Each structure stands twice: as C-alpha cells, then as structure tokens.
Amino acid sequence: MIELRGAIQPVRDMSRALQWYQDWLGCSPVVERKGYVRFEVGAGALELVLADDVEDVAPRSAAGIWGVSDIQEHWERLLKAGATAVEDPHQREGGVWVASLRDPEGNRLVLMEGAGESRRDTPVPMAASGESLQSIEVERIISAPRERVWQAWTRQEELGAWFGSDARFELRIGGPFEIYFAPGPGGARGSEGCRVLSYLPGRMLSFTWNAPPDQPTRGWHTWVVVELANIDSVKAVTRLRLTHTGWPKVEGDVQSSDAASGKPDAAQWQETFNYFQRAWPQVMTALERHLGTSPGH
C-alpha cells in the first residue's frame, strides 16, 4: 500500500517517467495530456503531478513523501526499476522507518513506514479557542430508545459499521475516536488522532475532529458534541442534536488572535466548513438506517 502526501515533479522525458510511475504505482493517471500527467494516489486521492515545463513546477530539492506499508519491499523494487539510493532504510525515534532515493528523472523520493502510528498519540493543535462564532448543527428525531442510540455511538464495532468501514474507540477521556473510511496506511484512513473530550453516559459525547487527509486544514482539530434526549420514553423516541464547532475566526487571509497558529487561510477553512455542512446530514442518515428507522425526521 502506498500513500502520497502530495508532489509536483519536473521531468524531461515524460514517456519514460509516465511508464516508470505506472509500473511502480500499479495504476494509470487520471489526467494525461501533452506535458502534464496527474495520478491520484492512495485512500486520500492525493496528487502526483509530472510536468515537463520544469520552470513552472517545484524545484528538484522538494521531495515527494510516500507512506508505505513495507519500506524494504518498495526500496528494493525502486532500486531494481532504476532509482538511485540516497539514504538507506533506517529507523528513527518513535519507530518510524525512513529511506530516500532519486527516480530516473532526478526527483527525490522519501519513503516512510509507520509514520501514521507514530503520530497517533502526538498532540494536535485545536483550530480555535475562546468564543467560537461558527457551528454546524444537525438535529434528528429518531424512533429508537435513547440507550440504543447511545450504544450505536459508543460500541466500537457498531460505530465503525455505520459511521465508516472500521473504528478505534474507547469510552474514556482522551480515548481514541478514530473512524476509518477507506483502506490505506496509518494517518490517512480517516479521523486518526481524534480523541474523546467528555461524556455523560446515555446523554452526551464530545470528541475532537479533523478534516479529510486531502484538505490543508487537516493538521488542526475542531470538535463535535452529540447530545441525546428522550422525546417520548413510552414510544421510544430520541432527539439527537449534533453540533460541530471550534472553527477559528478568520478575516481575509489572516487568522485572528483566538485561532491556533497555522497556515490555512479563510477560503480553506470555509471549504472545510462547507464540506462538513454536507457530510453531517449524511452521517445522521446512515445512523438512522443502521437503527432501522426512517431517515430525515
């Protein structure tokens, strides 16, 4: 399994470079035109761009960073394919394995194994502090007992089944709240690094949340609060209210003083906000279907 963190690479022989990367990656480009080729790589569909206009692309010193599941296997395959060794595979602090090579065009490739696991317990900055002016709110009336809805949010196997394809969850303060949406190397499958902030059994659960791996805001966390209340205990009807907040204040391209330090600008944060405005209603509908109730109430 290969996961790219984004790279633009200049090439002089496009035909050779295209064939070389197709052979290694085992896939065809999604865009191919004269002087320009774009691959989408890994679960996050991040981009590898090959361009023959070397004056308009990133310098050769900017390495493409590749997350791999078996660094030795890819190291040997790349050397056999004509890559040049720069730094042999070696283990760094935290158990991460790293190696680097140059492809036949001279572009530097950095291979990393275990980077997602090493980052799992690393503190992640929150996007905002103080008063948060923006929030996304989704409310549903669910024809199921409150206890049953709570179980769907707090049983690891069940949470992974309806929210994503798998999950890592522990009901404790600081416990993981990691939903995996697609197969791939650690760090790019879903909400790796998210944590339980607080909970009231049967009534409230809050957790940190992050953007998809392909968004510039991925490195900063917002937070989500899920609240449950009985509407009619006899008929087993529950109100579920989800609030996604913790967005930074931004003005133009400059973050205000209550935002965590970082690089995403206002447009990038708005893109992430818009994404979750669309996504959370879909998540609620998936929950309702999982519980066997009619969606959209």
C-alpha positions as CSV (number, residue, x, y, z in Angstrom):
1,M,0.0,0.0,0.0
2,I,1.3,3.5,-1.0
3,E,0.1,6.9,0.2
4,L,1.4,10.1,-1.2
5,R,1.4,13.4,0.7
6,G,1.4,15.4,-2.5
7,A,4.2,16.1,-5.0
8,I,4.8,18.1,-8.2
9,Q,7.8,16.6,-10.1
10,P,9.5,18.1,-13.2
11,V,10.5,15.6,-15.9
12,R,12.5,15.8,-19.1
13,D,11.4,12.5,-20.6
14,M,7.6,12.3,-20.0
15,S,7.2,9.0,-21.7
16,R,9.8,7.3,-19.6
17,A,8.6,9.0,-16.3
18,L,5.0,8.0,-17.0
19,Q,5.8,4.4,-17.6
20,W,8.1,4.3,-14.6
21,Y,5.5,5.6,-12.2
22,Q,2.7,3.4,-13.7
23,D,4.8,0.3,-13.1
24,W,5.6,1.2,-9.5
25,L,2.2,2.5,-8.5
26,G,0.2,-0.1,-10.4
27,C,-2.3,2.4,-11.7
28,S,-2.9,4.8,-14.7
29,P,-3.0,8.6,-14.4
30,V,-6.4,10.3,-14.1
31,V,-5.3,13.1,-16.4
32,E,-2.8,12.8,-19.3
33,R,-2.2,15.5,-21.8
34,K,0.9,16.9,-23.5
35,G,3.5,17.9,-21.0
36,Y,1.3,17.1,-18.0
37,V,0.3,13.9,-16.1
38,R,-1.6,13.6,-12.9
39,F,-2.0,10.5,-10.7
40,E,-4.4,10.1,-7.8
41,V,-2.6,8.0,-5.2
42,G,-3.8,6.2,-2.1
43,A,-7.0,6.4,0.0
44,G,-6.9,10.2,0.2
45,A,-6.6,10.5,-3.6
46,L,-3.7,12.9,-3.2
47,E,-1.9,14.1,-6.3
48,L,1.3,13.2,-8.0
49,V,1.9,15.6,-10.9
50,L,4.5,15.1,-13.6
51,A,5.2,18.2,-15.8
52,D,7.8,18.8,-18.5
53,D,7.8,22.6,-18.0
54,V,10.5,22.4,-15.3
55,E,10.5,26.2,-14.9
56,D,6.9,26.2,-13.6
57,V,7.0,23.4,-11.1
58,A,8.5,22.7,-7.7
59,P,12.3,22.6,-7.5
60,R,14.1,19.2,-7.6
61,S,15.1,19.5,-3.9
62,A,11.4,19.3,-2.8
63,A,10.9,15.6,-2.1
64,G,7.7,13.7,-2.6
65,I,7.0,11.9,0.7
66,W,5.5,8.4,0.3
67,G,3.9,6.4,3.2
68,V,4.4,2.7,2.5
69,S,3.4,-0.4,4.4
70,D,6.7,-2.2,3.8
71,I,9.7,0.1,3.2
72,Q,12.1,-2.7,2.4
73,E,9.9,-4.1,-0.3
74,H,9.5,-0.7,-2.0
75,W,13.1,0.1,-1.6
76,E,14.2,-3.0,-3.4
77,R,11.6,-2.6,-6.1
78,L,12.6,1.0,-6.8
79,L,16.3,0.2,-7.0
80,K,15.6,-2.6,-9.5
81,A,13.5,-0.2,-11.5
82,G,16.4,2.2,-11.9
83,A,16.1,4.5,-8.9
84,T,19.3,5.8,-7.2
85,A,19.8,5.3,-3.5
86,V,20.3,8.4,-1.4
87,E,19.8,7.2,2.2
88,D,19.3,3.5,3.1
89,P,16.3,2.4,5.2
90,H,16.8,3.2,8.8
91,Q,14.7,3.6,12.0
92,R,14.2,7.0,13.6
93,E,13.0,7.9,17.0
94,G,9.4,6.8,17.5
95,G,9.8,3.7,15.4
96,V,9.4,5.4,12.1
97,W,11.4,3.9,9.2
98,V,12.7,6.3,6.6
99,A,14.7,6.0,3.3
100,S,15.2,8.2,0.3
101,L,16.0,7.7,-3.4
102,R,16.0,9.6,-6.7
103,D,13.9,8.5,-9.6
104,P,15.4,8.3,-13.1
105,E,14.5,11.9,-13.7
106,G,16.4,13.0,-10.6
107,N,13.4,13.7,-8.3
108,R,13.9,12.8,-4.7
109,L,11.5,10.3,-3.1
110,V,11.2,9.8,0.6
111,L,9.7,6.6,1.9
112,M,8.2,6.4,5.3
113,E,6.9,3.3,7.2
114,G,5.0,3.6,10.5
115,A,4.6,7.4,10.4
116,G,0.8,7.3,11.0
117,E,1.2,5.1,14.0
118,S,4.0,7.3,15.5
119,R,1.7,10.4,15.1
120,R,-1.3,8.8,16.7
121,D,-0.5,10.0,20.2
122,T,1.1,13.3,19.2
123,P,-0.9,16.3,20.4
124,V,-2.7,18.1,17.6
125,P,-3.4,21.9,17.8
126,M,-7.0,22.9,18.2
127,A,-8.2,25.3,15.4
128,A,-9.7,27.9,17.8
129,S,-10.0,29.0,21.4
130,G,-12.4,31.3,23.2
131,E,-15.7,32.2,21.6
132,S,-16.4,30.2,18.5
133,L,-18.9,32.0,16.3
134,Q,-19.5,29.3,13.7
135,S,-21.1,26.0,14.2
136,I,-22.8,23.3,12.2
137,E,-25.9,21.9,13.8
138,V,-27.9,18.8,12.7
139,E,-30.9,17.5,14.6
140,R,-32.9,14.3,14.1
141,I,-35.8,12.7,15.8
142,I,-35.1,9.0,15.9
143,S,-37.6,6.3,16.5
144,A,-35.4,4.3,18.9
145,P,-34.7,4.3,22.7
146,R,-32.0,6.8,23.9
147,E,-30.0,3.9,25.3
148,R,-30.0,2.2,21.9
149,V,-28.8,5.4,20.1
150,W,-26.1,5.8,22.7
151,Q,-24.9,2.2,22.1
152,A,-24.5,3.0,18.4
153,W,-22.2,5.9,19.2
154,T,-20.1,4.1,21.9
155,R,-19.7,0.5,20.8
156,Q,-16.5,0.3,18.7
157,E,-17.7,-2.4,16.3
158,E,-21.1,-0.8,15.8
159,L,-19.6,2.7,15.4
160,G,-17.3,1.5,12.7
161,A,-20.1,-0.3,10.9
162,W,-22.4,2.7,10.4
163,F,-20.1,5.7,10.5
164,G,-17.3,4.3,8.4
165,S,-15.7,1.0,7.5
166,D,-14.0,0.5,10.8
167,A,-13.3,2.3,14.1
168,R,-10.9,2.6,17.0
169,F,-12.9,3.9,20.0
170,E,-12.6,3.9,23.8
171,L,-15.2,5.5,26.1
172,R,-12.8,7.4,28.4
173,I,-11.5,11.0,28.5
174,G,-8.7,11.1,26.0
175,G,-9.7,7.8,24.5
176,P,-9.4,7.4,20.7
177,F,-12.3,8.4,18.4
178,E,-10.9,7.2,15.1
179,I,-13.3,6.4,12.3
180,Y,-11.7,4.8,9.3
181,F,-13.4,5.4,5.9
182,A,-11.0,3.7,3.5
183,P,-8.2,1.2,3.5
184,G,-4.7,2.6,3.5
185,P,-1.6,3.4,5.6
186,G,-2.0,4.8,9.1
187,G,-2.6,8.5,9.1
188,A,-4.8,8.8,6.0
189,R,-7.7,6.4,6.6
190,G,-9.9,8.8,8.4
191,S,-10.0,10.6,11.7
192,E,-6.7,9.3,13.2
193,G,-5.6,11.3,16.2
194,C,-9.1,12.4,17.3
195,R,-10.0,11.9,21.0
196,V,-12.9,11.8,23.4
197,L,-13.2,15.1,25.2
198,S,-16.1,14.4,27.6
199,Y,-19.2,12.3,28.0
200,L,-22.3,11.9,30.1
201,P,-23.5,8.2,29.9
202,G,-26.5,8.0,27.7
203,R,-26.8,11.8,27.3
204,M,-23.7,13.4,25.7
205,L,-20.5,12.6,23.9
206,S,-17.9,15.1,22.7
207,F,-14.8,14.5,20.6
208,T,-12.2,16.3,18.6
209,W,-12.5,16.1,14.8
210,N,-10.3,16.7,11.8
211,A,-10.7,17.4,8.1
212,P,-10.1,14.7,5.4
213,P,-6.4,14.0,4.6
214,D,-6.5,16.0,1.3
215,Q,-7.5,19.3,2.9
216,P,-5.0,22.0,4.1
217,T,-6.8,22.2,7.5
218,R,-6.1,18.5,8.3
219,G,-3.5,19.4,10.9
220,W,-5.9,21.3,13.2
221,H,-8.7,19.9,15.2
222,T,-12.3,21.2,15.7
223,W,-14.7,19.4,18.0
224,V,-18.1,17.8,17.9
225,V,-20.8,17.5,20.6
226,V,-23.5,14.8,20.3
227,E,-26.5,15.2,22.7
228,L,-29.3,12.7,23.3
229,A,-32.7,13.4,25.0
230,N,-35.9,11.5,25.4
231,I,-38.8,12.8,23.5
232,D,-41.2,10.1,24.4
233,S,-39.9,7.3,26.6
234,V,-43.1,5.3,26.2
235,K,-42.9,5.3,22.4
236,A,-39.0,5.2,22.5
237,V,-38.3,8.4,20.6
238,T,-35.0,10.2,20.9
239,R,-33.8,13.7,19.9
240,L,-30.3,13.7,18.6
241,R,-28.5,17.0,18.2
242,L,-25.0,17.2,16.7
243,T,-23.0,20.4,16.9
244,H,-19.7,20.8,15.1
245,T,-17.9,23.8,16.4
246,G,-14.4,25.1,17.3
247,W,-13.8,26.9,14.0
248,P,-11.3,29.7,14.0
249,K,-12.1,33.3,13.4
250,V,-10.5,34.3,10.1
251,E,-10.6,37.6,8.3
252,G,-9.4,37.5,4.7
253,D,-6.2,35.5,4.7
254,V,-5.2,36.4,8.3
255,Q,-6.3,34.4,11.3
256,S,-7.4,36.4,14.4
257,S,-5.7,36.1,17.7
258,D,-8.0,33.4,19.0
259,A,-7.1,31.0,16.2
260,A,-4.3,28.4,16.7
261,S,-1.2,29.2,14.8
262,G,-1.1,27.7,11.3
263,K,-1.2,28.3,7.6
264,P,-4.8,27.6,6.4
265,D,-6.5,30.8,5.2
266,A,-10.1,31.9,5.3
267,A,-11.0,30.2,2.0
268,Q,-9.5,26.9,3.1
269,W,-11.3,26.9,6.4
270,Q,-14.6,27.8,4.6
271,E,-14.0,24.9,2.2
272,T,-13.7,22.5,5.2
273,F,-16.8,24.1,6.9
274,N,-18.8,23.6,3.7
275,Y,-17.7,20.0,3.4
276,F,-19.0,19.1,6.8
277,Q,-22.2,21.0,6.3
278,R,-22.8,18.5,3.5
279,A,-21.3,15.5,5.3
280,W,-23.0,15.5,8.7
281,P,-26.6,15.2,7.5
282,Q,-25.4,12.1,5.5
283,V,-23.8,10.7,8.7
284,M,-27.1,11.1,10.5
285,T,-29.0,9.4,7.7
286,A,-26.6,6.5,7.9
287,L,-27.2,6.2,11.7
288,E,-31.0,6.2,11.2
289,R,-30.7,3.5,8.6
290,H,-28.4,1.5,10.9
291,L,-31.0,1.7,13.6
292,G,-33.8,0.7,11.2
293,T,-35.6,4.0,11.3
294,S,-36.8,6.3,8.5
295,P,-34.2,8.9,7.7
296,G,-34.7,12.6,7.7
297,H,-37.1,13.2,10.6
